[in-house]
Amino acid sequence: MQSLDQLYTYCRQCDIPCMSHATRVWLEDFLLQHKPKNIVEIGAAAGYSSLVMASLAQSRWWTIVSSEISRPQYKKCLFHQKAFHQYHGLQYYHIDATQSHQLQKIIPDSVSFAFVDGMKADYITFVQQLLPYMSVGNSYIVCDDVIQYHNKIQPLYEYLSKMQIQYQTIPLDDDDGLLLISL
Ligand SMILES: C[S@@+](CC[C@H](N)C(=O)[O-])C[C@H]1O[C@@H](n2cnc3c(N)ncnc32)[C@H](O)[C@@H]1O
């Protein structure tokens, strides 16, 4: 495995979920623009999205903490991290991010960017767990695949509206897109 494009192809061929090309382009653009210091990812799968983020900055601007609930997937992340020589600034953890005591152990005191890509029905829990750690004023939470799974994410929209937290949906692919929460 020599390039992120090859990792993308491998994931698609092996039915391992990974973000779309349009999401990758958007994410790279957003990160280069905002240069967040501390990044948290929920749902690493085989490590494609975290490696996209890590290879972009070569750890000059940010650190990435990435969580994965499945042990086989977590091991794939470590394998791909080694293959891509991305040791600096990227750390994988095998945890269930819905469990606050597990998340608490791995999360930095202040988070400036979070990429949420776990189970859609748990998005509300992930966001609620992350909120106390987000630095107020210039931090963001991005949730992937929010259009196709709109019904599963409805409680999150209701929560954000109730808490008067600013958000916008960004359509990217033919049938999907992102939720950008600004704090
Ligand atoms: C859509 S995939 C992630 C794709 C990855 N972000 C990428 O673009 O390469 C979702 C992943 O979230 C993981 N996941 C689901 N629930 C989780 C939880 N509670 N905590 C951590 N990871 C979780 C799943 O095991 C799965 O590997």
The ligand as an ORCA input file, in Angstrom:
! r2SCAN-3c Opt
* xyz 0 1
  C     -18.194      4.909      8.280
  S     -16.959      4.015      9.130
  C     -15.670      5.182      9.310
  C     -14.949      5.487      8.045
  C     -13.681      6.301      8.261
  N     -13.958      7.509      9.013
  C     -13.084      6.686      6.916
  O     -13.643      7.597      6.273
  O     -12.099      6.071      6.517
  C     -17.621      3.934     10.737
  C     -16.694      3.279     11.764
  O     -17.132      3.688     13.051
  C     -16.897      2.653     13.965
  N     -17.739      2.900     15.155
  C     -19.081      2.698     15.258
  N     -19.483      2.998     16.497
  C     -18.388      3.420     17.188
  C     -18.177      3.852     18.524
  N     -19.195      3.894     19.396
  N     -16.946      4.211     18.910
  C     -15.899      4.155     18.031
  N     -16.033      3.724     16.749
  C     -17.270      3.374     16.331
  C     -17.278      1.405     13.158
  O     -16.704      0.225     13.708
  C     -16.765      1.740     11.759
  O     -15.466      1.210     11.553
*
